[in-house]
Amino acid sequence: MQDKKHFLKTLFDKAVEAAQAEYLIPGRLPSRPPGRTIVIGAGKAAAAMAQAVQNNWSGVLSGLVITPYGHAVACQQIEVVEAAHPVPDAAGSEAAHRMLTYVSDLSAEDLVICLLSGGGSALLPIPAEGISFQDKQSITGELLKCGANIGEINCVRKHLSAVKGGRLAAACSPAQVFTLAISDVPGNDVSSIASGPTVADATSSEMALDILQRYGLGVPDNVMKYLKSPLAETPKPGDPVFNNTSFDVLASSDDAMNAAAGLARDFDIEPLVLGDLQGDAAELAQEHAALTKKIDSGSGPVQPPCVLISGGETTVQVRGQGRGGRNSEYCLALALALDSHPRIHAIACDTDGIDGTEDNAGCYVTPDTLLRAQHQSLDANSLLDDNDSYRFFSEIGDLVITGPTRTNVADFRAILIGSH
């Protein structure tokens, strides 16, 4: 194998392909109802999913889905609205309110097809009564910076929302609600995908309060007052609003990792699938560097040539003023920990094509990463301390730029060991 970066990019492309709506939707749609069919949804894959539903549905459709800026595709029967992610904006708020009007007067003979994917939480930013839109914007921004994981962020979002945590299902009742989801959540907890707007919520407002206090976030008095009131509690398992609902996970990180593993075998490269992983990006990179060195020495769980594949979502605690998402942070820390190891190459990318809020999906790591950085007078350790991994990889030409992929099954990491 000559071009190892191309091989790693091919694995990433295969992982993304395994989570594309056009391949997932056919054969997974419900039967036509006696009444109307309304399509609603939110997330990075929402527009592509809506297009796939429309292309595979024989009846009349109407509805609205919300997707991040740059993720829209053409739909004739379903309106597609673009809005901000990960910090919500007024466009998302206005569209989410209009979405509720589509489901406000339905009967038991009607069907709601709800399309959810990663990013859906920020795109459904209707605050609960007594909470301002600015409150939600500010709290979401602070949670993203403090190192809270996606489950913690979603717990808080649910209890400050008029639609999340099962409240959208309540708004659709008594219609049938059929949810199709592309999961970016480790373990595919359906109550966490887009903050579970159509499923029962097992978290509590007390848990949301604990998360805010644990991270030391300054929260306005009106938000604290609301979270301590009974109004903040979400619909729980057993609530009759869920009697006519169903949920189908179309694809997840497992599908992406397994697709990439299968392709690696086609190249006679043995895959070791590590599964969905969480935790601090830099710390995970150090763990992976230690494991890859052990494997390269011949004392690991697999023998070279091999590729380690993992998914899930890491976190980054922002301490510096630089640019970069969790995958570029992981790659910079990995390059430092590998210390120019001659037989190890890696890629880490977000399957949605956007690493954090930057224009890259992720980055490559090669044996000469640090050497090329030195030639550009880049201090890798200082840039990592400043969370400036984007600049590092941009200046050495090792950003992976794909544009929006219109899907999201969390991150994809692959480390190639000992291939010639």
N, C-alpha and C positions, 0 to 999 in steps of 0.2 A: 504494500500500500504506500503510494507516494504522497498524495495530498491528504494529510490527516485532518486539516481544518475542513476541507470539503466533506470528508467522511462524517465528521461530527455534525456539520450543518445538515447533511442528509438525514442523519438520525433525528435531529430536531424537526426537520420538515415532515418526516414520517409521523412523529408524535403529534404534530399539529393537524396533519391530515386525518388522523384517527378521531379527531374531535370536531370535524366539520359538519354543520347542520345538513347540508345537501345529501350526505351519506347516511345520516342518523335518523332523519324524520320519516322517510318512506317506510310504511309498514308499522308505524308506532302511533298513528293517529286514532282517536276514538270514533265511534259511529256517529253519523249525523243525527241530531236531535229533532224532535217534532217542531221545536221553535227556532229561535235565532241562534247563530253561532257568533260569538264575540271573541276576538283575539286580543289579548293584552300581554304585556311583558316588559322586562327591563334587563339590561345587561350588555356585555360586550358582544355577545352572540345573538342578541334579540332580533336585530334586523335580518340577519342571515337566516335565523330560525323562522321568522315570519314569512320570508320569501319562500322557504322550503315548504311551510304549511300551505301557503297559497298555491304552490305548484303541484301539491299532492291532494288537494281538497276539491271535491266535485260540486259543492254547493256555494251559496253566497256567504261571504264573510264581511265583517266590519271590525273596526277596533283600532288600537293604537299601541305601539311599542316605543320604548325609549332606549337609546343607545348612545355611547360616548361620541363626541365630535370626531368625525373621520371614519366612523364605523357604519354609516348608513348604506343600504342597497335599495334598489328600486322595488317597490311593492305597489300594485295597482289597487287592491282592496283594503289594505291595512296601512294606516298612516304611520310613518316613521319619523320620530322627533329626535334630534341630537341635543345632548346636554353635557354638562361638565362632570368629570370624574378625575380624581377620587373625592375632591371637595365639591359638594353640590352647588348649583347656581340657580338663578331664577327661572331659566328655561326648563330645567328639570322639575322644579316646583310647579310651574304652570301646567306642564304636560301631565304630571302625576295627578293633579286636580281634574284635568279633563278626562284622564283614564277612569277616574271614579264615576264620572257622569255616564260612561258607557255601561257600567254595571249597576247603576243605581235603581233600575226599575225592572229587574229580570224576574222571570217566573220559573217554576220547577221544570218547565218544558224547554228552557233555554240551556245552552252550553257555553261555558267560558273556557277557552284554551289559553292557559297562562304559560308564557315562555320565559324561563328564568336562566340566568347565567351569571358568572362572576362579574362584579361591578354593579349588579342590580341594586344594592343597598343605597349607594350614592345617587342613583338615578330615580329613586322614589322618595324624594326628600320632603314629604308632607309632614310637618311637625304636629305633635299632639296639641290639643287645645291648651292654651296658656304658655306654649313654647314658641318662640319666634324662629323664623327661618335663619336669622343671623346667629341665634343660639346654637342651632344644629350645625351650621357651617363652622363656627368657632370650635365646638367640641369635637367634631370630626377631624378637623385639622390638628388639634392637639393630640388626639388619640393616635393619629398617623405618625406623629413625630416622637412620641414618648416610648415607642417600642412595644406597645400593646399588640397582642396577636389578633388575627382576624376574628376568632371566636369572641374575644373580649370586646372588640370594637362593635361587632354585630349585636352583642347583648345590650350594650348601651343604646345603640341605634333603635333596636326594637322598642325599648321602653320610652323613647322620645318620639315615636312615630304614630301616625294615624293609619298606616297601611301595613307595616311590618309586623312580624310576630303573630301571624294569623289574622290580622285585622282586615286584610284584603279579602280573604275568604268570607269573613263576616259580611263585608260590603256586597259580595256577589250572591249571598244566600237569598232565596232557596234554589238558585240555578245549580246545575252540575258544574263543578270546577275540576278540570283535567289539566294538571300541571306537567309540563315537559321541561326538564332541566339538564343543562350541561354543567357539571359540578367542578368547582375549583376548591372544594373543601375536603381536607383530609378525612377519610372515613365516610365521606358522602353523607354527612349528617344533613338531612333535608331541611331541618329547621335553621340551618346556618347558611344555606345557599341563598344569596340575595336577602339574607336576614329572615327567611321563612315567611313571606307574606301570606301564603296559602296553607300553612300547616300549624299545628298546635305548638305552643312555645313552653318548654319546660324550665326556662330560666325565669328569674324573678327580678322585680324592681330593686329588691334588696341587693342582689348580685350586681346589678348595674351601679348602684351607689358604691359598693365595695370596690369595684374596678376604678371608678373615678377617684376615690380616696386613696387607693393603693398607689396610683401613679402620681398623686399629688397635683391633680389638675384643678385649676381655679374654675369653679362652676358658679354661674349666677344664682342668686337666691331663689328666683322663680323656678329654675330647673330643679334645685334641691327640694323645694317645696312640692313640686309636682311628683318627683320620684318617690317621695314619702307618702303620697296619697294613694287611695285605692284605684283612682283613675289610671294610674301608670301601669297596672297589671294587665298582661296580655291574655288572650284566650288560651286555656289549658287543655291538655288531652281529655277527651270525653265531652267537650263542649259540643252541643248539637249543630253548631255552624259547620262542623267538619263531617257531618253524616253523609254528604253527597259529594265528597272530594276524593281525588286520587292523585298519585304522584309517580312519575316515571323518570328515573335518571338515565338519560340517553348515553352519556359518556362521562368519564372521569379521568383523573391522573393515571389510574391503573391501566386504562385502555391505551393511553399515550405511551406509557413506559413499555407495555407489552408489545406494542407495534414497533417501537424502536429496537427492542430486544430481538424481535424476530428478524428485523432487517440486519442487525449485527451478525446474527448466526449465518445469514446468507453470504456474508463476507468472511466466514470462518473466524469470527471474533466472538469469544465466549462472553455473554453478558452476565453481570451480577446485578440483579435488580434489588436495590436497597429500600424501595418503597417511598411513601410520603414522609418527609422529614420536616421538622420545625426547629425553632430556636434561632439564636443569633447567627447572622450570615457569616461573620468572620470566624466565630468559634466552630461552626460546622465545617468551614473550609479547612481549618487546622486539623480537625478530626479526619477529614477525607484525605488530606495530604499524608498523615501518618499511616492510614490504611493503604493508600496506593504505594507508598514506599515499601511497606511490608509485603505487599503482593509482588512488587517488582523484584524483591529479594528472594522470592520463591517460598515464603513462609505464610502466605495468606490463604484465604478460603478458595481462591481460584488461581489458575496459572496464566501468565501472559502467553500470547496476546489476548487481552480481555478488555472489557469496557464496563465501568461502574455506572449504573443508571439510577437516578433518584428524582423524586418530585416533591410535592408539598410546597409550603411557603415559609421562608425564613423571615426574620425581622431585622430591622436596623434601628439602633438608637442614635438619633441624629445629635451629634455633639459639635460638628464643625459647620462650615459655611459653604462647603463644596456641593457639587452636583453628582447624582448617581443613585441608582436604585439598588435593590437587594441583590440582584444577580451580578452587577458589576462590582459591588462591595465584596461579594463572595469570591469573585474571580481575582480581584486584587489581593485579598488575603490568601487565596490559594497559591497565587504566583509567589508571594513572599515565603509561604510555608514550604513550597516545593524547592525553592532556592535553585532554580535553573536545572532541575532534574532532566537528564538528557532523553528519557524515554517516556515522558508523560505529557499528554496534551489534553485540553479540556474545553468544554463549552458550558455556559449556563445562561439560560434565556427564560423569559416569561412567555408562555404559550400564547398570550394575547398580543404579542409583538411590541409591548410597551413596558420597559423596565422602570417601575415607579412612575415618574411623570416625564421621562426623557423620550427622545425619538428613537432609541435603540431597544431591541428586544433583550440584548445581553452582550456577552463578550467571549472572546477566545483567550485561552492561556496556552502558551507554547514554551518549549525549553529556552528560547531566547527572549522571552517577554521582558525580563529584568534588564538584560543587556541592551536591548533596543531602547528601553526607557532611559537608561544611563546615557545613551548617545543623544537623547533629547533633553538631557539635564533635568530629568524628572526624579524626584525623591519619593519612592514608592511608599515608604513608611509614613512620611509626613502627609502625603495625599490621602492615605487610608485614615489617618487620624483626623483629617479635615473632611471626611466623607466625600472626597473629590475623585472617586473612581472613574466617573465619566470622562473627566479631563485626561486622566492617565491613559485609558484605552483609546480615546479619540486621537491623541497625539501620536500613538504608535500604530494607528490604523487597524485596531483589532476590535472595534465595535461590530456587533451583529445587528444590521438594520433590515427589517422586513416590512415595516409599516403594519397597520392593524391587521390581524389575522381573522378577526370576526369570530373568535372562539376564545375560550379561557378554561384550561384545566390546570391552573396554577403553574408552577415553575418546572423546567426540565433541565437537568444537569447530567452531563456525560463526561467521564474521565477515561481516556484511552491509554492503556498501559502496555508498553513493550511491543508495539507493532512495528514491523520493518517496512 
